[in-house]
Amino acid sequence: MSQKNSTIQKLNDSFRQTGIGGKILITRGIQNLERPMITQILNTIVTYNNFTPANDPYGEHDFGSFEIRGYKVFWKIDYYNKEFEYGSEDPSNRLITGRVLTVMLAEEY
């Protein structure tokens, strides 16, 4: 793994675990679930560590999927400039990059 990918991985893990450095978006399908289920989904994302070459080919820890109580859940981190208007020129640079974590039901993809 390159140094850049390693840096992106660390920034993504930190953001996913703390919410600091970006925004978290939850789709309508997730919002319509009962609050305890939403909490369980978010806690699973915070502790997620099932990264494989198939779901994380670049080693950036920017995507995950899991099943929970009959629901298939996807989460994805995307990179934007600090104003969240355009894609980031360098996701390894936290000073110019804002992250967006989107949480959705697989059926919403």
KOLNU-992169 format. One line per field, with one value per atom (N, C-alpha, C): chain; atom name; x, y, z. Coordinates in pm, 1 decimal. Example, Ala and Ser with C-alpha at 12.3 -4.5 7.8 and 13.67 -1.06 7.14 Angstrom:
2
chaine = (A, A, A, A, A, A)
atome = (N, CA, C, N, CA, C)
px = (1319.0, 1230.0, 1320.0, 1285.0, 1367.0, 1290.0)
py = (-569.0, -450.0, -330.0, -225.0, -106.0, 3.0)
pz = (780.0, 780.0, 780.0, 708.0, 714.0, 787.0)
! end
This chain:
109
chaine = (A, A, A, A, A, A, A, A, A, A, A, A, A, A, A, A, A, A, A, A, A, A, A, A, A, A, A, A, A, A, A, A, A, A, A, A, A, A, A, A, A, A, A, A, A, A, A, A, A, A, A, A, A, A, A, A, A, A, A, A, A, A, A, A, A, A, A, A, A, A, A, A, A, A, A, A, A, A, A, A, A, A, A, A, A, A, A, A, A, A, A, A, A, A, A, A, A, A, A, A, A, A, A, A, A, A, A, A, A, A, A, A, A, A, A, A, A, A, A, A, A, A, A, A, A, A, A, A, A, A, A, A, A, A, A, A, A, A, A, A, A, A, A, A, A, A, A, A, A, A, A, A, A, A, A, A, A, A, A, A, A, A, A, A, A, A, A, A, A, A, A, A, A, A, A, A, A, A, A, A, A, A, A, A, A, A, A, A, A, A, A, A, A, A, A, A, A, A, A, A, A, A, A, A, A, A, A, A, A, A, A, A, A, A, A, A, A, A, A, A, A, A, A, A, A, A, A, A, A, A, A, A, A, A, A, A, A, A, A, A, A, A, A, A, A, A, A, A, A, A, A, A, A, A, A, A, A, A, A, A, A, A, A, A, A, A, A, A, A, A, A, A, A, A, A, A, A, A, A, A, A, A, A, A, A, A, A, A, A, A, A, A, A, A, A, A, A, A, A, A, A, A, A, A, A, A, A, A, A, A, A, A, A, A, A, A, A, A, A, A, A, A, A, A, A, A, A)
atome = (N, CA, C, N, CA, C, N, CA, C, N, CA, C, N, CA, C, N, CA, C, N, CA, C, N, CA, C, N, CA, C, N, CA, C, N, CA, C, N, CA, C, N, CA, C, N, CA, C, N, CA, C, N, CA, C, N, CA, C, N, CA, C, N, CA, C, N, CA, C, N, CA, C, N, CA, C, N, CA, C, N, CA, C, N, CA, C, N, CA, C, N, CA, C, N, CA, C, N, CA, C, N, CA, C, N, CA, C, N, CA, C, N, CA, C, N, CA, C, N, CA, C, N, CA, C, N, CA, C, N, CA, C, N, CA, C, N, CA, C, N, CA, C, N, CA, C, N, CA, C, N, CA, C, N, CA, C, N, CA, C, N, CA, C, N, CA, C, N, CA, C, N, CA, C, N, CA, C, N, CA, C, N, CA, C, N, CA, C, N, CA, C, N, CA, C, N, CA, C, N, CA, C, N, CA, C, N, CA, C, N, CA, C, N, CA, C, N, CA, C, N, CA, C, N, CA, C, N, CA, C, N, CA, C, N, CA, C, N, CA, C, N, CA, C, N, CA, C, N, CA, C, N, CA, C, N, CA, C, N, CA, C, N, CA, C, N, CA, C, N, CA, C, N, CA, C, N, CA, C, N, CA, C, N, CA, C, N, CA, C, N, CA, C, N, CA, C, N, CA, C, N, CA, C, N, CA, C, N, CA, C, N, CA, C, N, CA, C, N, CA, C, N, CA, C, N, CA, C, N, CA, C, N, CA, C, N, CA, C, N, CA, C, N, CA, C, N, CA, C, N, CA, C, N, CA, C, N, CA, C, N, CA, C, N, CA, C, N, CA, C, N, CA, C, N, CA, C, N, CA, C)
px = (84.6, 0.0, 89.2, 50.8, 129.5, 111.6, 203.6, 194.3, 65.7, 28.5, -93.5, -216.7, -223.8, -337.7, -340.8, -224.8, -216.8, -268.3, -232.8, -280.6, -431.8, -484.0, -628.9, -699.5, -644.1, -702.4, -712.7, -605.9, -606.8, -707.8, -715.2, -811.7, -954.6, -979.0, -1112.6, -1152.0, -1059.7, -1091.2, -1122.0, -1043.5, -1066.2, -1202.1, -1233.5, -1362.3, -1477.5, -1467.0, -1573.3, -1596.0, -1491.5, -1502.4, -1541.2, -1515.6, -1543.1, -1645.1, -1660.1, -1746.1, -1679.7, -1556.7, -1484.8, -1417.3, -1441.3, -1377.0, -1469.5, -1599.7, -1691.2, -1836.3, -1917.3, -2061.5, -2104.8, -2211.1, -2269.2, -2410.1, -2436.7, -2568.4, -2633.3, -2757.8, -2833.8, -2953.3, -2966.8, -3073.6, -3211.0, -3312.3, -3450.8, -3478.1, -3426.4, -3449.1, -3395.6, -3278.8, -3221.7, -3301.9, -3336.6, -3412.5, -3546.4, -3605.5, -3736.6, -3730.9, -3611.9, -3598.3, -3617.7, -3644.0, -3658.7, -3523.8, -3528.4, -3406.1, -3305.0, -3346.0, -3246.0, -3172.7, -3243.2, -3179.8, -3080.2, -3116.7, -3025.5, -2899.3, -2916.7, -2801.9, -2713.8, -2774.0, -2697.5, -2620.7, -2682.5, -2616.0, -2496.1, -2516.8, -2407.1, -2293.9, -2326.5, -2222.9, -2146.0, -2214.7, -2147.7, -2050.9, -2087.8, -1998.8, -1875.7, -1895.5, -1783.4, -1681.2, -1727.9, -1637.1, -1605.2, -1654.6, -1636.8, -1489.3, -1455.9, -1317.0, -1308.7, -1411.1, -1416.6, -1369.4, -1253.0, -1199.2, -1123.7, -1153.1, -1089.4, -1044.5, -960.1, -923.6, -1045.1, -1150.1, -1269.7, -1347.1, -1359.2, -1437.5, -1350.0, -1217.9, -1125.9, -997.4, -1011.5, -896.4, -780.4, -806.4, -700.5, -654.0, -714.3, -674.1, -710.6, -815.6, -853.0, -961.3, -1020.0, -1127.8, -1240.1, -1282.9, -1385.3, -1521.6, -1536.0, -1662.3, -1675.0, -1798.2, -1825.6, -1969.8, -1995.8, -2132.9, -2145.9, -2265.3, -2291.9, -2441.9, -2477.5, -2617.6, -2643.3, -2759.2, -2796.6, -2948.5, -2989.3, -3131.3, -3213.5, -3160.3, -3233.0, -3215.8, -3142.1, -3116.6, -2972.5, -2956.6, -2822.8, -2792.9, -2681.4, -2645.8, -2514.8, -2510.1, -2387.5, -2348.9, -2218.9, -2169.9, -2053.3, -2038.6, -1936.8, -1886.8, -1755.4, -1696.1, -1652.8, -1696.0, -1654.8, -1578.7, -1498.3, -1407.0, -1445.0, -1456.9, -1493.8, -1396.8, -1405.0, -1331.1, -1399.5, -1338.6, -1390.3, -1529.1, -1565.9, -1698.3, -1802.6, -1761.1, -1848.4, -1918.5, -1844.5, -1899.3, -1841.6, -1716.0, -1645.4, -1565.7, -1521.9, -1435.9, -1303.6, -1246.6, -1118.3, -1006.0, -913.3, -796.3, -698.9, -702.3, -609.6, -670.8, -741.3, -805.5, -708.9, -580.0, -483.6, -447.8, -496.5, -469.0, -594.0, -593.2, -710.8, -739.8, -640.8, -661.3, -748.0, -754.7, -834.2, -950.2, -967.6, -1066.7, -1170.6, -1296.4, -1408.2, -1461.7, -1492.2, -1541.1, -1691.8, -1757.6, -1900.4, -1918.9, -1975.6, -2008.6, -2157.2, -2190.0, -2329.4, -2364.2, -2475.9, -2524.3, -2657.0, -2671.1, -2794.4, -2826.3, -2950.0, -2987.9, -2942.8, -2899.4, -2851.2, -2957.1, -3082.4, -3190.9, -3205.9, -3143.7, -3150.8, -3040.2, -2944.4, -2830.6, -2871.4)
py = (-117.2, 0.0, 123.6, 223.4, 346.8, 428.6, 520.8, 609.6, 692.3, 735.2, 815.4, 733.8, 608.6, 523.3, 496.0, 477.0, 455.4, 577.1, 695.4, 819.4, 831.8, 803.1, 808.7, 709.2, 588.8, 487.7, 539.8, 598.2, 649.8, 762.3, 851.8, 961.9, 908.7, 809.6, 751.0, 679.5, 602.4, 533.1, 632.4, 736.7, 837.9, 905.0, 943.5, 1007.7, 912.2, 788.6, 689.7, 663.3, 665.8, 634.4, 753.8, 876.0, 994.5, 1090.3, 1087.4, 1183.4, 1318.2, 1332.8, 1460.0, 1465.0, 1575.3, 1594.7, 1581.1, 1577.5, 1564.6, 1562.9, 1505.6, 1497.1, 1351.6, 1318.7, 1185.2, 1198.3, 1127.2, 1128.0, 991.9, 993.1, 871.0, 876.5, 775.0, 775.5, 757.4, 779.6, 768.6, 627.8, 525.6, 388.6, 364.7, 419.3, 406.9, 492.9, 613.1, 703.5, 643.4, 561.6, 503.5, 385.6, 341.4, 232.9, 287.0, 198.2, 241.1, 286.9, 382.1, 443.7, 342.2, 239.3, 142.6, 72.4, 47.3, -15.0, 80.5, 207.6, 307.7, 315.7, 318.1, 322.9, 200.3, 84.3, -39.3, -35.6, 15.7, 27.2, 121.0, 237.4, 333.6, 278.1, 207.6, 146.2, 39.6, -33.9, -135.3, -69.2, 44.8, 116.9, 167.4, 219.1, 270.8, 160.5, 40.2, -69.7, -161.5, -129.5, -214.3, -239.0, -365.6, -399.5, -518.5, -538.4, -651.4, -610.0, -548.7, -503.3, -617.4, -637.9, -742.6, -683.1, -752.8, -702.5, -683.7, -761.4, -749.0, -620.4, -580.4, -460.5, -338.9, -358.4, -247.7, -262.1, -260.1, -289.8, -191.3, -68.5, 31.1, 52.6, -21.2, -12.1, 118.4, 185.1, 315.8, 308.8, 193.1, 178.0, 278.6, 285.6, 383.2, 320.9, 188.9, 121.5, 0.2, -27.7, -149.4, -192.0, -318.1, -369.7, -478.3, -489.8, -590.6, -615.0, -729.0, -760.7, -748.7, -692.8, -674.9, -692.2, -791.1, -820.0, -818.8, -883.8, -898.1, -784.8, -683.4, -571.1, -576.7, -554.0, -539.8, -389.9, -349.4, -208.4, -183.0, -73.7, -25.3, 106.3, 131.5, 264.2, 296.6, 424.2, 468.0, 605.6, 626.2, 757.8, 816.5, 940.0, 1014.2, 1138.4, 1191.7, 1301.9, 1428.2, 1538.6, 1667.2, 1774.9, 1889.0, 2004.3, 2049.6, 2140.3, 2181.2, 2245.5, 2298.4, 2359.4, 2256.7, 2133.2, 2024.1, 2056.0, 2121.5, 2155.9, 2069.2, 2026.9, 1953.5, 1840.8, 1748.1, 1642.4, 1698.1, 1632.1, 1675.1, 1646.0, 1738.8, 1718.5, 1619.4, 1604.5, 1514.9, 1465.7, 1350.7, 1298.2, 1266.2, 1261.8, 1235.3, 1362.4, 1476.9, 1604.4, 1649.3, 1631.7, 1665.3, 1814.8, 1897.6, 2042.4, 2091.3, 2012.7, 2054.4, 1959.4, 1856.8, 1753.1, 1742.9, 1742.6, 1710.1, 1574.2, 1491.5, 1357.4, 1350.4, 1267.8, 1242.6, 1092.3, 1051.1, 910.5, 894.3, 814.2, 787.1, 646.8, 636.3, 508.9, 479.6, 359.6, 327.2, 180.0, 148.5, 10.3, -30.7, -154.7, -202.2, -184.1, -200.3, -186.8, -43.3, 53.0, 192.4, 226.9, 137.1, 165.9, 170.0)
pz = (0.0, 0.0, 0.0, -78.1, -84.8, 43.6, 65.2, 182.2, 175.6, 54.3, 36.8, 77.3, 30.7, 66.9, 216.4, 276.2, 420.3, 497.3, 450.9, 515.0, 500.2, 380.0, 356.9, 448.6, 461.7, 550.1, 692.9, 742.7, 880.6, 897.1, 798.5, 805.4, 798.5, 711.4, 701.3, 830.2, 886.8, 1012.0, 1122.8, 1132.3, 1235.4, 1216.8, 1094.9, 1067.0, 1096.5, 1051.1, 1071.2, 1219.4, 1297.8, 1439.4, 1526.4, 1478.4, 1560.9, 1499.4, 1367.2, 1298.7, 1277.0, 1322.5, 1308.2, 1172.6, 1101.1, 971.8, 853.3, 880.2, 767.9, 811.5, 725.2, 747.6, 737.2, 808.0, 800.4, 744.8, 636.4, 573.6, 590.7, 631.3, 651.1, 556.7, 473.9, 374.7, 439.7, 362.0, 410.0, 463.1, 395.7, 441.2, 581.1, 611.0, 745.5, 843.3, 801.9, 889.6, 930.8, 844.3, 873.4, 970.1, 1004.4, 1101.2, 1243.2, 1336.3, 1475.7, 1530.0, 1620.6, 1673.9, 1727.9, 1803.9, 1851.7, 1736.5, 1625.8, 1509.5, 1444.8, 1433.2, 1377.0, 1462.5, 1593.9, 1684.6, 1665.7, 1653.0, 1633.9, 1501.2, 1396.6, 1266.0, 1276.7, 1337.2, 1349.2, 1435.9, 1542.4, 1625.6, 1548.9, 1462.4, 1380.4, 1283.0, 1227.6, 1136.3, 1210.6, 1329.9, 1410.2, 1436.9, 1462.1, 1497.5, 1379.2, 1261.9, 1142.8, 1114.9, 1089.8, 1058.8, 963.4, 882.7, 790.5, 650.9, 644.4, 517.8, 450.0, 322.2, 243.6, 110.6, 37.3, -96.1, -187.6, -166.6, -250.6, -223.3, -95.8, -64.7, -36.0, -34.3, -4.6, -88.3, -221.3, -307.9, -295.8, -252.6, -240.9, -97.7, -3.5, 135.7, 202.5, 153.3, 207.6, 315.2, 337.1, 435.8, 409.5, 282.2, 242.8, 212.5, 231.8, 203.1, 293.6, 331.9, 405.9, 388.0, 411.6, 407.5, 514.1, 566.0, 667.5, 675.2, 733.4, 757.7, 906.6, 935.8, 1075.3, 1087.0, 1163.5, 1187.0, 1058.2, 955.8, 830.3, 730.9, 766.6, 676.6, 625.3, 497.1, 437.8, 433.4, 494.4, 507.4, 433.6, 359.1, 295.7, 360.1, 370.5, 406.7, 314.9, 282.5, 187.8, 228.1, 218.1, 242.8, 109.2, 83.4, -35.2, 8.0, -83.2, -51.7, -128.7, -56.9, -115.5, -69.2, -136.7, -85.0, 44.4, 115.5, 247.0, 240.4, 124.9, 108.8, 65.3, 44.5, 0.8, -131.1, -221.2, -352.6, -463.3, -449.9, -553.7, -489.6, -572.1, -522.8, -472.5, -373.5, -318.5, -417.5, -427.3, -512.4, -450.6, -318.4, -249.9, -119.2, -122.8, -2.0, 111.7, 82.7, 190.6, 267.4, 220.1, 285.8, 361.4, 492.6, 573.9, 575.5, 541.9, 543.4, 428.5, 320.1, 204.7, 175.9, 259.6, 231.7, 342.4, 300.5, 388.8, 347.4, 441.6, 412.7, 434.2, 353.4, 369.5, 382.1, 494.4, 517.6, 491.2, 390.5, 358.2, 406.0, 478.8, 531.5, 464.3, 405.5, 331.8, 341.4, 317.4, 298.3, 159.6, 143.3, 13.3, -95.1, -59.4, -158.1, -209.8, -141.6, -186.0, -285.9, -301.6, -388.7, -532.5)
! end
